[in-house]
Amino acid sequence: MLSVTNREYGTTPACAGGWQGRYSFDGFRNLIQSHPRFSVKYTMTNEDERELEAELARLQQEHRDLDAAIDALHQSPAPDLLRLQRLKKRKLQLRDRIAFIEDQITPDIIA
């Protein structure tokens, strides 16, 4: 659940301002974060966490599949270098997305 805190008026649900028709979620978040009076806090629900875990499992499987495809392409007698480069780039993108999702699922622990 997304809530917006106005330092003068307190916390309200994000939908209370009627912003949905005017801004995308990212646009709204950027607008609020850039304003000095507001802070944004997102509390992950169990459903959100399950969706992230499902996406994480799908991305990890795709990453393993790409690894196997890259290995097979390396073993071929005349590897297609352009395809190899594209597969490696996609694999790096997946790795970054996997790391991002893992960070979202793992709670911040202040030591």
Steps between C-alpha positions, in 0.01 A plus 500: 500500500630842408450783745607860470607702799460874487721643772230756586181293478601141577466173308232431241449215254642591161163457332339770717635783284330386182834473322429170321366653181776757469820310577642155457621339821864580416415855398309552824782352706757724328278804546452433872863407567625821342283712729664593835175470703419140408653161564390175337481166678403172337397206714517168317201272542516119498348500152769740375769278648352188337491675163863607538603147599321357195667754272834427666462125435407567136798733449741257666378221268543726196851589624590130524355436153705784355811361667439163331432669165821703526697184583348317203577791270862508623533127422371533145763493222411848368330699776283795401684777682217751475249254647753409771543867588123553518450195721771618738347847515158354580658280766656808665164679492339201668772492765437867581122447518547191720723699737241780515216261582707320763567839663126575499415167664777513761417751775750770586681417821663792672797373694 
